[in-house]
Amino acid sequence: MKRFAIVMFSVATLLVGAGSSLAQTDTQTAVLEISRADIQADRKALVAANLPLTEEQATEFWPVYREYRLEMDKVGDGVIALITNYAKNYATLDDKQATGLVKEFLDLQKNSGEVKKKYVGKFGKILPGKSLMRFYQIENKLDTIVMAAVAGEIPLVK
């Protein structure tokens, strides 16, 4: 588990480094996309290392996992757009824009929860209950580490 934390810290640091000046240039947006690809590769490796699967389970699990991550990536795209919008408007943000950003953020959280809930049944057809729970625990830890690092770089509104 120590390796898990070290790898995710490295991944989160990479994401934060790419996202800290997100609104500045297309180059940084490209770096962010590369960082996201690295995160996904590391995420899959961490899931594989921490979720014991039989050969049969693995054959069924990984295609469903790819579908799941594609849907979660759409939510991630929304988060990046939200952060980018906030960064672009930070200096001139008014109350109406701030309220809109809060609602957008809450919608993204709702969408994330809906995707996760949708896949409980799909993963549940492949994994026994404890393995299903372990999978969602792993995903939650990864999401929390990345979001904590990103949140640490986003300044509070003035």
C-alpha positions, 0 to 999 in steps of 0.5 A, a space after each residue: 500500500 505504501 507503493 500505492 501512495 507514492 505512485 499516486 502522490 507522483 501522479 497527483 503532483 504531475 497533474 497539479 503541475 500541469 494544471 496550476 496555470 491551466 488557463 495560460 497556454 495551449 501548451 499547458 493544456 497539452 501537458 495536462 492531457 499527457 498527464 491525464 494519460 499518465 494518470 490513467 495508465 498508473 490508475 489501471 496499474 494500481 487497480 490491477 496491483 490491488 484488486 486480485 482477479 482470477 483469469 476469468 474475472 480479469 477477462 470480463 473485468 478489464 473491458 468493463 473497466 475501460 468503458 467505466 473510465 471512458 465515462 468517468 473521463 467525460 466527468 473529468 473533462 467537465 472538471 477541467 473545463 470548470 477549473 479552466 473557466 474559474 482560472 480565466 475569470 478568477 480576477 473578475 468573478 462576480 456573484 452570478 458567475 460564482 453561483 454558476 460555478 458552484 452549481 456546475 461543480 455539484 452537477 459534476 459530483 452528481 454525474 460522477 456518482 451516477 456513473 459509479 452507481 451505474 457500474 455497480 451492477 456491471 462490475 457486480 456481475 463479474 466480482 463478488 461483493 467484497 471484491 466489488 467493494 475493494 474496487 470502489 475503495 481503490 477508485 475512491 482513494 485514487 480520486 481523493 488523492 488526485 482531487 486533494 492535490 488539485 484542490 490545494 492548487 486552486 485559490 479560494 475565491 476573493 
